[in-house]
Amino acid sequence: MARIASLFYYPVKGCAGTPVTSAEVTPAGLRHDRTFMAVGADGSFRSQRRYPVMATIRPRILDDGARLELAAPGVETLVLDVRRDGPRHEGSTFTWQGKGVHQGPEAADWVSTVLGEPSVLVGVAPDHERVTAGLTPGTAVFADAHALLVTSESSLDALNERIASAGGEPVPMARFRPNIVVSGWAEPHTEDRVRAMSAGSVGIGYAKDAVRCVVITIDQETGEKRGPEPTRTLAGYRRSPDGGVTFGMKGAVTRPGTLSVGDEITVADWA
């Protein structure tokens, strides 16, 4: 029986995640997921691809979203009152360009200090609009392209068996920065074949396979690049026809609701 093994949201795009035992799921994904983003002067988003130190930034949502705490090694922790609306600043992801709410000079200074480059922190604007593509269309806040990333324990186990057989060190699921981790699927990469599933009161539709970038080679505890794994091993059996390697499924929310760890997963449609 397939169940939800873990749930995570990532308050600031590219920074550390928050594990939860239950979560409200909005049309744009888990509540508070990637509702803030560090950007440059031109609005281009900051990412671990260029700034691996972002993995060491530990954001925390306080007071039901009224305040945001930012912590990182070597700098003083910052707690700021979230600006729900106000002056806007350009923002963009791979598939979206628009504006977010500028979270103020103190937040900008803090992020700039940690990243070593002038940056601004923006939050989702009340008039935010975004349509995501894929087999199942949907919406998202500041995620790369889709509301949800679903992985499974069996997929990670199979990958780590291959890495170990080649003399390498296994990698943790944190490398893949999922929102939902599934247990109970005996066959690795079963998530690739799901087209419609439900858990708790939430419906999820398949959008596309998740093509992975260099971030999966970064230690999510230290922000250090750890070498070629798991990309090297994935390249041996998980190459995408369009380039890159795949691990996990990107999904759209077809029915908002609530998810909890332990919820049974029902698949209504398979590829």
C-alpha positions as CSV (number, residue, x, y, z in Angstrom):
1,M,0.0,0.0,0.0
2,A,1.4,3.3,-1.1
3,R,1.5,6.1,1.5
4,I,3.0,9.5,2.1
5,A,6.3,9.0,3.9
6,S,7.4,12.7,4.1
7,L,6.2,16.2,3.3
8,F,8.4,19.3,2.8
9,Y,7.9,22.9,1.8
10,Y,10.6,25.4,1.0
11,P,9.7,28.9,2.1
12,V,12.5,30.7,0.1
13,K,13.2,29.3,-3.3
14,G,16.6,27.6,-3.4
15,C,17.0,27.5,0.4
16,A,16.5,24.8,3.0
17,G,13.2,23.0,3.3
18,T,10.8,22.5,6.3
19,P,9.6,19.0,7.0
20,V,6.0,18.8,8.2
21,T,3.6,16.0,9.3
22,S,0.6,17.7,7.6
23,A,0.1,20.5,5.2
24,E,-2.6,22.6,3.6
25,V,-2.3,22.3,-0.2
26,T,-3.4,25.2,-2.3
27,P,-3.7,25.3,-6.1
28,A,-0.1,26.5,-6.1
29,G,1.2,23.6,-3.9
30,L,1.9,23.2,-0.2
31,R,1.1,26.4,1.7
32,H,4.2,28.6,2.1
33,D,6.1,26.7,-0.5
34,R,8.5,29.0,-2.4
35,T,6.5,32.1,-1.5
36,F,9.8,34.1,-1.3
37,M,12.6,34.4,-3.7
38,A,16.0,36.1,-3.8
39,V,16.6,37.9,-7.0
40,G,19.2,40.2,-8.6
41,A,18.6,43.8,-9.8
42,D,17.1,42.5,-13.0
43,G,14.8,40.1,-11.3
44,S,16.6,36.9,-12.2
45,F,16.3,34.4,-9.4
46,R,19.2,33.3,-7.2
47,S,19.8,29.6,-7.2
48,Q,22.0,26.9,-5.7
49,R,23.2,26.4,-9.3
50,R,25.4,29.5,-8.9
51,Y,25.1,30.1,-5.1
52,P,25.3,26.6,-3.4
53,V,25.6,28.5,0.0
54,M,21.8,28.9,-0.3
55,A,21.4,25.4,1.0
56,T,22.6,26.6,4.4
57,I,20.0,29.3,4.6
58,R,17.3,28.0,7.0
59,P,14.0,30.0,6.6
60,R,11.2,29.5,9.1
61,I,7.6,30.7,8.7
62,L,6.4,32.3,12.0
63,D,3.0,33.4,13.2
64,D,1.1,31.6,10.4
65,G,3.1,33.6,7.8
66,A,3.1,37.0,9.4
67,R,6.8,36.8,10.0
68,L,9.8,35.1,8.3
69,E,13.0,34.0,10.1
70,L,16.2,33.7,8.1
71,A,19.2,31.9,9.6
72,A,22.6,31.0,8.2
73,P,26.0,30.1,9.6
74,G,28.2,33.1,10.4
75,V,25.5,35.8,10.3
76,E,23.0,37.1,12.8
77,T,19.5,35.6,12.4
78,L,17.0,38.0,10.9
79,V,13.3,38.0,11.8
80,L,11.2,40.3,9.5
81,D,7.6,41.2,9.3
82,V,6.3,39.9,6.0
83,R,5.1,42.6,3.6
84,R,2.0,41.3,2.0
85,D,1.8,44.2,-0.4
86,G,3.7,47.3,-1.3
87,P,6.6,48.3,-3.6
88,R,7.2,45.7,-6.3
89,H,10.4,44.4,-7.7
90,E,11.0,42.4,-10.9
91,G,11.2,38.6,-10.5
92,S,11.5,35.6,-12.8
93,T,11.9,31.9,-12.9
94,F,12.6,29.6,-15.8
95,T,9.0,29.8,-17.0
96,W,7.6,33.0,-15.4
97,Q,8.3,36.6,-15.4
98,G,6.5,39.2,-13.2
99,K,6.9,41.1,-10.0
100,G,7.0,40.3,-6.3
101,V,6.6,42.4,-3.2
102,H,9.9,43.9,-2.1
103,Q,10.6,42.7,1.5
104,G,12.6,45.7,2.4
105,P,16.2,46.9,2.7
106,E,17.0,44.9,5.8
107,A,16.1,41.6,4.1
108,A,18.0,42.6,1.0
109,D,21.1,43.4,3.0
110,W,20.9,40.1,4.8
111,V,20.6,38.0,1.7
112,S,23.2,40.1,-0.1
113,T,25.7,39.4,2.8
114,V,25.1,35.7,2.7
115,L,25.3,35.4,-1.1
116,G,28.1,37.9,-1.5
117,E,26.3,39.7,-4.3
118,P,23.6,42.5,-4.2
119,S,20.2,40.8,-4.0
120,V,16.6,41.6,-3.1
121,L,14.1,39.3,-1.3
122,V,10.7,39.4,-2.8
123,G,7.4,37.7,-1.7
124,V,4.4,36.6,-3.6
125,A,2.2,39.5,-4.6
126,P,-1.6,39.4,-3.9
127,D,-2.3,39.6,-7.7
128,H,0.2,36.9,-8.6
129,E,-0.9,35.0,-11.7
130,R,0.9,32.1,-13.3
131,V,-0.1,29.2,-15.5
132,T,2.1,26.1,-15.5
133,A,2.4,23.8,-18.5
134,G,2.7,20.0,-18.9
135,L,0.3,17.2,-19.3
136,T,-1.8,18.6,-16.4
137,P,-1.8,22.4,-16.3
138,G,-1.9,24.2,-13.1
139,T,-0.3,27.1,-11.2
140,A,2.6,27.8,-8.9
141,V,4.3,30.6,-6.9
142,F,8.1,30.8,-7.4
143,A,8.8,27.1,-8.0
144,D,10.9,26.5,-11.1
145,A,8.0,25.3,-13.2
146,H,5.3,23.3,-11.2
147,A,3.5,23.2,-7.9
148,L,4.7,19.8,-6.7
149,L,7.6,17.5,-6.9
150,V,6.9,13.9,-6.1
151,T,9.5,11.2,-5.5
152,S,9.5,7.7,-4.0
153,E,11.6,5.8,-1.5
154,S,12.0,2.9,-4.0
155,S,13.4,5.2,-6.6
156,L,16.1,6.4,-4.2
157,D,16.8,2.9,-3.0
158,A,17.4,1.7,-6.6
159,L,19.6,4.7,-7.3
160,N,21.7,4.2,-4.2
161,E,22.1,0.5,-5.0
162,R,23.7,1.4,-8.3
163,I,25.9,4.1,-6.7
164,A,27.1,1.6,-4.1
165,S,27.8,-1.1,-6.6
166,A,30.2,1.3,-8.3
167,G,31.9,2.1,-5.0
168,G,30.2,5.4,-4.3
169,E,28.4,6.8,-1.3
170,P,24.6,6.8,-1.2
171,V,22.8,10.1,-1.4
172,P,19.9,11.3,0.8
173,M,16.5,12.2,-0.5
174,A,17.2,15.9,0.4
175,R,19.4,16.2,-2.7
176,F,16.2,16.1,-4.8
177,R,14.3,18.6,-2.7
178,P,10.9,16.9,-3.0
179,N,7.5,18.1,-1.7
180,I,6.0,14.6,-1.4
181,V,7.9,11.4,-0.8
182,V,6.0,8.1,-1.3
183,S,6.6,4.8,0.4
184,G,5.1,1.5,-0.6
185,W,5.7,1.5,-4.4
186,A,7.8,-1.7,-5.0
187,E,8.9,-0.7,-8.5
188,P,11.3,2.2,-8.7
189,H,10.1,5.3,-10.6
190,T,6.5,4.3,-10.3
191,E,5.8,8.0,-10.0
192,D,6.7,8.4,-13.7
193,R,3.7,6.3,-14.7
194,V,1.1,8.1,-12.5
195,R,-1.2,10.4,-14.4
196,A,-3.8,11.1,-11.6
197,M,-3.6,10.3,-7.9
198,S,-5.1,11.4,-4.6
199,A,-4.1,11.4,-1.0
200,G,-5.9,13.0,2.0
201,S,-8.4,15.4,0.4
202,V,-5.9,16.4,-2.4
203,G,-5.9,15.6,-6.1
204,I,-2.6,15.6,-8.1
205,G,-2.1,15.4,-11.8
206,Y,1.1,14.5,-13.6
207,A,2.7,17.4,-15.5
208,K,6.1,16.0,-16.5
209,D,9.1,14.1,-15.4
210,A,11.5,16.1,-13.3
211,V,14.7,16.9,-15.2
212,R,17.5,17.4,-12.7
213,C,20.3,20.0,-12.6
214,V,23.6,20.4,-10.8
215,V,21.7,21.0,-7.5
216,I,21.4,17.3,-6.8
217,T,25.2,17.2,-6.4
218,I,25.2,19.8,-3.6
219,D,25.2,18.7,0.0
220,Q,22.0,20.2,1.4
221,E,23.4,20.5,4.9
222,T,26.7,22.2,4.1
223,G,26.2,23.8,0.8
224,E,29.2,22.1,-0.6
225,K,29.5,20.5,-4.0
226,R,30.1,16.8,-3.5
227,G,31.2,15.6,-7.0
228,P,29.5,13.7,-9.8
229,E,27.0,11.7,-7.9
230,P,24.1,11.1,-8.2
231,T,24.2,12.7,-11.7
232,R,26.8,10.3,-13.0
233,T,24.8,7.2,-12.1
234,L,21.5,8.6,-13.2
235,A,23.1,9.3,-16.6
236,G,23.5,5.6,-17.0
237,Y,19.8,4.8,-16.9
238,R,17.7,7.9,-16.5
239,R,18.6,10.1,-19.5
240,S,15.9,12.4,-20.8
241,P,15.3,12.4,-24.5
242,D,15.4,16.2,-24.3
243,G,18.7,16.2,-22.4
244,G,19.7,15.9,-18.8
245,V,18.7,13.2,-16.3
246,T,15.4,12.6,-14.6
247,F,14.3,11.8,-11.0
248,G,10.8,12.4,-9.7
249,M,7.6,13.7,-11.1
250,K,6.4,17.2,-11.3
251,G,2.7,17.6,-10.6
252,A,-0.2,20.0,-10.6
253,V,-2.8,20.4,-7.9
254,T,-6.2,19.3,-9.3
255,R,-8.0,19.5,-6.0
256,P,-6.8,21.6,-3.0
257,G,-7.1,20.2,0.5
258,T,-4.9,18.7,3.2
259,L,-2.2,16.1,3.2
260,S,-0.6,14.2,6.1
261,V,2.2,11.8,6.5
262,G,0.7,8.3,6.5
263,D,-2.1,9.2,4.1
264,E,-2.9,6.4,1.6
265,I,-2.3,7.2,-2.0
266,T,-4.8,6.1,-4.6
267,V,-3.9,6.2,-8.3
268,A,-6.9,6.8,-10.5
269,D,-5.0,6.9,-13.9
270,W,-1.8,5.3,-15.0
271,A,0.2,6.0,-18.1
